[in-house]
Amino acid sequence: MSLLHHFFIQIPGGFEWVILIVVIVVVFFGIKKIPELAKSFGRATAEYEKARIQAKRELQQIKSTENEKVGREKLEEIADTLGIDYTNKNDEDLRKAIESAVNKEKDA
């Protein structure tokens, strides 16, 4: 038990861990393979970042599409309430028609 306790006391903390990891990598892979491993790690990191950015863009695109659909549904609901035909109108024309109908009702 005291041998195990002595071993854990000797475990380095901080910068010594970096040196220990470098030594282990050199022993397992050799000096000539380290640049290849670093390049592979760099490529993997770059691919991860690209995938993360792409996923973020797709999520934003999905959210904006959902907002547009909800916006159109809301416009159609308002138009229906005001008695406006919305079947052949785009969002902008529908907004103008709703605005016009609301202004007419205010004047009346």
Residue, then its C-alpha position, 0 to 999 in steps of 0.5 A: m500500500s505504501l508503494l502505491h501511495h508513494f507512486f501517486i505522490q510522485i505524479p507530476g502536476g502542471f507543466e511536467w504532464v506536458i513533458l511526460i505526454v511528449v515523451i510517451v508520444v515520442v516513444f510510441f510513434g517516433i520522432k519522424k511521425i510527430p509532424e504527421l500527427a500534428k498535421s493530422f490533428g490540425r486538419a481534424t481540428a479545422e474540419y471540426e470547426k468547419a462542421r461546427i460553423q456549417a451546423k450553426r448556419e443551417l440552424q439559423q437558416i432553419k430558424s429563419t425559415e420557421n419565422e417566415k412560415v409563422g409570419r406568413e400564417k399570421l398574415e393570412e390569419i389577419a387577412d382572413t379576419l379583415g376579409i382580404d383575399y390572400t391566395n395570390k399575394n406575396d407577403e409584401d403585397l399582403r402586408k400592404a393590403i392589411e395596412s390599407a384595410v386597417n387605415k380604412e377602418k380607422d378613417a371610418 
